[in-house]
Amino acid sequence: MKSAAAPGATRADGPSPKLSFGLPIYNGQRSIRRVIESIQRQTFGDFELVISDNASTDQTAAICQELAQQDPRIRFYTREANAGIVANFNRALSFARGEYFRWIGGDDWLEPNYAERCVAALDRRPDAVGVTNFLCYWNDKGEKHYLEYHGPRVDSPLAHERFERCLWLMNEDYRYFDPMYSMHRRAVLERTHGLRPILNGDQMLAAEISLFGPYVHLPEVLANRGQPKGSRDDVLRLITPPGQPRINPSPEQFLPVLHQMIQDAAMTRGQKLYCYRAVLRYYLEEFETSRIIPLRMRLGKKLRELGVPMDRISPFH
């Protein structure tokens, strides 16, 4: 996934840093300074910030170029045409040089001790593929959506147990486990297929990573994620590459992806069967979300239009 040069790139002089931040961005002039400044304020200084701009049409590129000229740790790459958000995430990783890597979104920001705490945790655990922590999620109104989970995590020495726990956590609540925005060993990420251009591509990547090793967890708030309000259709439009048919929303698409992961993993037959059971649960949850719940809502709307009373225990709300 490595690439040596790109249009609009700033130079990558000197030795490789310990940590690379990857910032894929498109039309982020509203919040780009906040995320970059939160990285610059880190108490851990041995890092680079790789910015991959997806042919922004606002002032994003100008702001990034200005900041890159002031700070040699910032490397800025731009595109001549928008390649889509998935390709841009993978591109940010491809230019990274650090031993550790962490994606960060254009609406996000970090606490000043984030890098110091996470790098130390990975240094202490050479067996760990990455380090997670609690995150605060913020909507457009500045309201915080925060939830701590203190149960079993993706930390088992056994791959099949990690795989099962990973799928369960991501299906149970998005605030429980967000590996896409966690720090990883770059070498592990480069062994994966990267972020796929499919719905829940971040969850597919997380499941793949879980088969390589355990995560270490820091039970403290070290990062913040801005989450602009969006529907499932908005997400599908966002991840669809420009000029391509809209991404398939069917939950059946996950089955061959997860099947191939399981088959490629070094596990016994019994351990793989354990993983397939986890995939079945994951699929049924996705089927409920994408098929059953929307159907119940449409039926409920139609019944209300017909004057049928809907009480609180009705399955058609």
BELGISUL-V150678 format. One line per field, one symbol per residue. ss: DSSP state (a for helix, b for strand, c for the rest). A space follows every 50 residues. Layout:
ss->???
This chain:
ss->ccccccccccccccccccbbbbbbbccccccaaaaaaaaaccccccbbbb bbbccccccaaaaaaaaaaacccbbbbbccccccaaaaaaaaaacccccb bbbcccccbbcccaaaaaaaaaaacccccbbbbbbbbbcccccbbccccc ccccccccaaaaaaaaaaaaaaccccccaaacbbbaaaaccccccccccc aaaaaaaaaaccccbbbbbbbbbbbbcccccaaaaaaaaccccccccccc ccaaaaaaaaaaaaccccaaaaaaaaaaaaaaaaaaaaaaaaaaaaaaaa aaaaacccccccccccc
